[in-house]
Amino acid sequence: MKQFYTCKDVMDVMEVGESKTYKIIKCLNQELNTKGYITVSGKVSSKYFEERVYGIESNNTK
């Protein structure tokens, strides 16, 4: 499992366009910044993405 999802990864999961994907990533990264986490522009934590999108905590199993 990847630690970070890129724009393409999020596009594949959510089936939305590139501009919408970057807005989603930006929103999620702003939430993480508010919580004190360091973020990378254009990428989002895969664990946080799955928690927010699917509403469940992801497992760290491979």
DODO-332703 format. One record per residue (C-alpha): chain; x, y, z. Coordinates in Angstrom, 1 decimal. Example, Ala and Ser with C-alpha at 12.3 -4.5 7.8 and 13.67 -1.06 7.14 Angstrom:
residues 2
<chain=A | east=12.3 | north=-4.5 | up=7.8>
<chain=A | east=13.7 | north=-1.1 | up=7.1>
END
This chain:
residues 62
<chain=A | east=0.0 | north=0.0 | up=0.0>
<chain=A | east=1.2 | north=3.5 | up=-0.9>
<chain=A | east=1.8 | north=6.0 | up=1.9>
<chain=A | east=0.6 | north=8.8 | up=-0.3>
<chain=A | east=-1.9 | north=9.0 | up=-3.1>
<chain=A | east=-1.2 | north=11.2 | up=-6.1>
<chain=A | east=-3.8 | north=13.0 | up=-8.3>
<chain=A | east=-4.0 | north=10.0 | up=-10.6>
<chain=A | east=-4.7 | north=7.6 | up=-7.7>
<chain=A | east=-7.5 | north=9.8 | up=-6.4>
<chain=A | east=-8.9 | north=10.2 | up=-9.9>
<chain=A | east=-9.1 | north=6.5 | up=-10.3>
<chain=A | east=-10.8 | north=5.9 | up=-7.0>
<chain=A | east=-13.3 | north=8.8 | up=-7.2>
<chain=A | east=-13.8 | north=8.9 | up=-10.9>
<chain=A | east=-13.6 | north=12.6 | up=-11.2>
<chain=A | east=-11.6 | north=15.0 | up=-13.3>
<chain=A | east=-8.1 | north=16.4 | up=-12.5>
<chain=A | east=-9.2 | north=19.8 | up=-11.3>
<chain=A | east=-11.8 | north=18.3 | up=-8.9>
<chain=A | east=-9.2 | north=15.8 | up=-7.7>
<chain=A | east=-6.8 | north=18.6 | up=-6.8>
<chain=A | east=-9.5 | north=20.4 | up=-4.9>
<chain=A | east=-10.2 | north=17.3 | up=-2.9>
<chain=A | east=-6.5 | north=16.8 | up=-2.2>
<chain=A | east=-6.2 | north=20.4 | up=-1.1>
<chain=A | east=-9.2 | north=20.2 | up=1.2>
<chain=A | east=-7.9 | north=17.0 | up=2.8>
<chain=A | east=-4.4 | north=18.5 | up=3.2>
<chain=A | east=-5.9 | north=21.6 | up=4.8>
<chain=A | east=-7.7 | north=19.4 | up=7.4>
<chain=A | east=-4.4 | north=17.6 | up=8.1>
<chain=A | east=-2.6 | north=21.0 | up=8.5>
<chain=A | east=-5.2 | north=22.1 | up=11.0>
<chain=A | east=-4.5 | north=19.0 | up=13.0>
<chain=A | east=-0.8 | north=19.8 | up=12.9>
<chain=A | east=0.4 | north=17.4 | up=10.3>
<chain=A | east=2.9 | north=18.2 | up=7.6>
<chain=A | east=1.5 | north=17.7 | up=4.1>
<chain=A | east=2.9 | north=17.5 | up=0.6>
<chain=A | east=1.2 | north=19.6 | up=-2.1>
<chain=A | east=-0.5 | north=17.4 | up=-4.8>
<chain=A | east=-0.4 | north=14.3 | up=-2.6>
<chain=A | east=-2.5 | north=13.0 | up=0.3>
<chain=A | east=-2.0 | north=10.5 | up=3.0>
<chain=A | east=-3.5 | north=7.2 | up=1.8>
<chain=A | east=-4.7 | north=6.4 | up=5.3>
<chain=A | east=-6.4 | north=9.7 | up=5.9>
<chain=A | east=-7.9 | north=9.6 | up=2.4>
<chain=A | east=-9.5 | north=6.2 | up=3.0>
<chain=A | east=-10.8 | north=7.2 | up=6.4>
<chain=A | east=-12.5 | north=10.3 | up=5.0>
<chain=A | east=-13.8 | north=8.8 | up=1.8>
<chain=A | east=-14.9 | north=5.4 | up=3.1>
<chain=A | east=-15.7 | north=6.5 | up=6.6>
<chain=A | east=-13.7 | north=3.6 | up=8.2>
<chain=A | east=-10.3 | north=3.4 | up=9.6>
<chain=A | east=-7.9 | north=1.6 | up=7.3>
<chain=A | east=-5.7 | north=-1.3 | up=8.5>
<chain=A | east=-2.0 | north=-1.2 | up=8.2>
<chain=A | east=-1.9 | north=-4.8 | up=6.8>
<chain=A | east=-0.4 | north=-5.5 | up=3.5>
END
